[in-house]
Amino acid sequence: MNKNYIIYLLSFVLLFTACKTTGKTGTDSPVVQKTADPKKLSESQRNELTYTFMNANKEKILGNTEKAAALFAQCIRIDGSNDASMYELSRIYYEQGRVNDALFFAKSASSLKPDNIWYQLLVGDILQKQKRYSEAADVYTSIVKNNPDRVDLMFNQANLYSMADKSAEAIKIYDKIEKIIGINPELSVQKQQLYSKLGKEDKAIAELQKLMDKFPLEVQYIGMMAEYYQSNGQTEKAMELYARIEKLDPGNPFMNLSLADYYRTKGDKEKSFSHLKAAFASPKLELDTKIQIISSYYAIIQTNPELMGQALTLCKEMVLSHPNEAKAFAVYGDMLAEDNQPAEARIQYRKSVELDQNMFLVWQQLMAIDLEQNDMDALLKDSEQAMALFPSQPLVYYFNGIAESNKKNYSQAATSYKSGVALVVDNKNLEIQFWSNLGDTYHQIKDYSKSDEAYDKALKLDSNNVFVLNNYAYYLSLRNEKLEKAAEMSALSNKLEPGNPSFEDTYGWILYKQGKYPEAKIWLEKAMSNGAAENGTILEHMGDVQYKMGKVDDALRYWELAMKTAEASPELEKKIKDRKMYD
């Protein structure tokens, strides 16, 4: 069947179907009514109105709201008392955010058909949207008068009075509802809050007392009364109620939270934490509530580091009471990492990803600790799994590249870095790191043109990145290429970060390559005086400089010192044995 024909039929049905508009359930649909007095219109006008209204509804169903609005407006021009078109036009304007126009047409429709609940509800909704709560409540007064058994409407009316700061009027409505449905927790709590706002504490207490009398075994309502007493300084009455809760529900976590807060205000830190710990031990206390409390410790620990023990204790209780919740173990891992316990944090992160593999931030923390612990086997395994789970996250390729490079799988490392850098968006520092690592990796496989290209891309993003400048310069010096460029980059890195022995060694080595041995010696001495006196590479470099300056005995002494370190080069033993260098 043709789609437009179906819409045509549907519009026709909407136009001529008549239903009562005073339904008692909240699910009645608004009724599209015929013109108020069709006798005033000529036959041609009625036909035109019918046709236009039908087309307006068709356009509305198709989602062409502008066309629909224009057609409904045309209906009103044909028949100035066409309330149905006014209503539909108001709804369109309301959805478009034209609330003033929407209110005008909604009121117009409602004035023509004051008994139509849907017209009045729309007026009330628009007034509420405009934060004209008192006027909206008055509209609901009329609606409720015509629908006295609609409790849902009465709740809306009371809520509007409450938002209009007319607490007394809201309470009157709630009292009427209570006569219909009886004592209800939502009602009593609303009335209690409104009475408190009015300063009528005796009536506020009476509302909570009604709940306690109606539901004597519900500790929730006893707890509400206890908290109310506590907040108003009536601590003895509060403690009596807490004792009652303890008998009804030993270990109730909400009671323990309240008591923790009570003892905290009293300055009894030991009892306060004891109750807080007891609350955390209960699986009845929601995990998100526990996480929120633990999160508050981060700021506190900055000024009171001794409270870290409390935070970790609560984390232990949390994972014990929620053993199948990945978030619990992730938060525990975060707190252990904050306490500089990376190995223990990694255990918790691993438990977290075992329960839920889809938490990327946990994988990120896990791989960062693998790297920090120099556990390249774990980093390789974790990064490979993370790449399969999060193929669009650049960081997983970054970590994988580091692991593969450490394993001397340089081709695989380059592949990971290239895949990762292509995914970076709006993160210049990460992009620089990718290109820098690619420069290092291509150097290892002797693809020097790609290595230089990668370094140049990193420097294009940040020409003052000291690490890229240093590494690029050092590798050029090893290749004995572009030494002037290498010297310029190395000099700049030392200017930007003076006193870095690695940078000073690089500059000294470049000067050596340029045959500037006295200057090279000065920079290598700087590196050694800045904490690198036992670095094997720098010691060997110093020996090489001494040799080129004709000081063979001094060269031999530095070479022998370098030989005792882990950085000794493969050629060093031969240099010592033969007392000479081999270029």
MONORWO-V282421 format. One record per residue. N is the residue number from 0. NEAR is the number of other C-alpha atoms within 10 Angstrom. Layout:
n	near
N	NEAR
N	NEAR
//
This chain:
n	near
0	5
1	7
2	7
3	11
4	10
5	12
6	18
7	15
8	13
9	15
10	21
11	18
12	13
13	15
14	18
15	14
16	11
17	12
18	13
19	10
20	16
21	15
22	13
23	12
24	10
25	10
26	7
27	13
28	11
29	16
30	19
31	19
32	18
33	18
34	21
35	15
36	10
37	15
38	9
39	11
40	14
41	10
42	11
43	9
44	15
45	17
46	12
47	15
48	25
49	18
50	15
51	20
52	26
53	25
54	20
55	28
56	27
57	22
58	19
59	20
60	14
61	12
62	11
63	13
64	19
65	15
66	16
67	25
68	23
69	14
70	24
71	29
72	21
73	18
74	26
75	20
76	12
77	16
78	20
79	14
80	19
81	24
82	27
83	27
84	29
85	27
86	28
87	24
88	24
89	30
90	23
91	21
92	21
93	20
94	11
95	12
96	13
97	13
98	18
99	15
100	15
101	25
102	23
103	15
104	22
105	30
106	21
107	20
108	25
109	23
110	14
111	16
112	18
113	15
114	15
115	19
116	22
117	22
118	29
119	23
120	18
121	22
122	27
123	27
124	18
125	23
126	20
127	17
128	14
129	13
130	14
131	16
132	24
133	19
134	17
135	26
136	27
137	15
138	19
139	26
140	18
141	15
142	24
143	19
144	11
145	14
146	17
147	13
148	14
149	17
150	20
151	12
152	18
153	24
154	17
155	18
156	26
157	26
158	21
159	26
160	23
161	20
162	16
163	18
164	15
165	18
166	21
167	16
168	17
169	25
170	22
171	13
172	18
173	23
174	17
175	13
176	21
177	15
178	9
179	11
180	10
181	11
182	17
183	13
184	17
185	10
186	19
187	22
188	17
189	19
190	24
191	22
192	17
193	22
194	21
195	16
196	13
197	14
198	11
199	13
200	17
201	11
202	16
203	23
204	17
205	16
206	22
207	22
208	18
209	16
210	22
211	20
212	12
213	14
214	15
215	14
216	14
217	15
218	22
219	17
220	22
221	24
222	20
223	21
224	24
225	26
226	24
227	19
228	18
229	19
230	12
231	11
232	11
233	13
234	16
235	12
236	15
237	25
238	17
239	12
240	21
241	23
242	13
243	16
244	23
245	15
246	12
247	14
248	14
249	12
250	17
251	20
252	22
253	20
254	28
255	24
256	20
257	22
258	25
259	24
260	21
261	21
262	17
263	15
264	11
265	11
266	11
267	13
268	13
269	12
270	17
271	21
272	20
273	15
274	23
275	24
276	23
277	18
278	26
279	28
280	21
281	20
282	16
283	14
284	18
285	13
286	19
287	11
288	11
289	18
290	17
291	10
292	15
293	19
294	15
295	11
296	18
297	17
298	10
299	13
300	17
301	11
302	9
303	11
304	13
305	11
306	15
307	19
308	12
309	16
310	21
311	18
312	14
313	24
314	27
315	18
316	21
317	28
318	23
319	17
320	18
321	21
322	15
323	15
324	17
325	23
326	22
327	26
328	28
329	28
330	22
331	28
332	29
333	21
334	22
335	22
336	17
337	14
338	15
339	11
340	13
341	22
342	15
343	13
344	24
345	24
346	16
347	24
348	28
349	21
350	20
351	27
352	19
353	12
354	16
355	15
356	16
357	15
358	16
359	16
360	11
361	25
362	24
363	18
364	20
365	27
366	27
367	16
368	20
369	23
370	18
371	13
372	14
373	13
374	13
375	21
376	14
377	17
378	25
379	22
380	13
381	21
382	26
383	17
384	16
385	23
386	18
387	10
388	16
389	18
390	15
391	15
392	16
393	23
394	23
395	26
396	28
397	24
398	28
399	29
400	31
401	24
402	28
403	21
404	20
405	15
406	14
407	14
408	16
409	22
410	16
411	17
412	26
413	26
414	15
415	23
416	28
417	18
418	19
419	24
420	20
421	12
422	14
423	17
424	10
425	7
426	8
427	13
428	13
429	17
430	23
431	22
432	18
433	30
434	25
435	27
436	25
437	28
438	28
439	24
440	27
441	21
442	20
443	17
444	14
445	12
446	12
447	18
448	11
449	15
450	23
451	21
452	16
453	23
454	24
455	19
456	17
457	26
458	19
459	12
460	14
461	15
462	14
463	15
464	18
465	20
466	16
467	26
468	27
469	25
470	23
471	25
472	29
473	23
474	21
475	21
476	24
477	12
478	13
479	13
480	13
481	11
482	19
483	15
484	14
485	25
486	24
487	13
488	23
489	28
490	21
491	20
492	25
493	20
494	12
495	13
496	13
497	12
498	15
499	16
500	23
501	22
502	28
503	28
504	29
505	29
506	30
507	31
508	29
509	26
510	23
511	22
512	18
513	15
514	14
515	16
516	22
517	15
518	15
519	26
520	23
521	14
522	22
523	28
524	19
525	19
526	25
527	19
528	12
529	14
530	13
531	19
532	17
533	14
534	20
535	22
536	20
537	28
538	29
539	24
540	23
541	30
542	26
543	26
544	28
545	22
546	19
547	18
548	16
549	11
550	13
551	18
552	13
553	17
554	26
555	22
556	17
557	21
558	26
559	20
560	17
561	26
562	20
563	12
564	14
565	10
566	15
567	20
568	13
569	9
570	10
571	16
572	15
573	12
574	17
575	17
576	9
577	10
578	14
579	16
580	16
581	7
582	3
//
